[in-house]
Amino acid sequence: MKTTEFFAYLASVVAVLIASMVVGTEDGHADYFRADKAWLYVVILTVGYMISRGLAKSGSREPYDESH
């Protein structure tokens, strides 16, 4: 399950960055999706991913042990 969530996270980050690159300034139009906004969304996605992983680990009944 962790791998699926990670790939979904990576796909979302790539999609945000590509969308920011594709939506650019055209003749007479402002840049609606600037790089700073794209990176803000990447940070929000990262925080959401970290929270979801933390919640998943908090619900785990197996204690963490490096010997396994």
Buried (B, 14 or more C-beta within 10 A) or exposed (E): EEEEEEEEBEEBBEEBBEEBEEBEEEEEEEEEBBEEEBEEBBEEBEEEBEEEBEEEEEEEEEEEEEEE
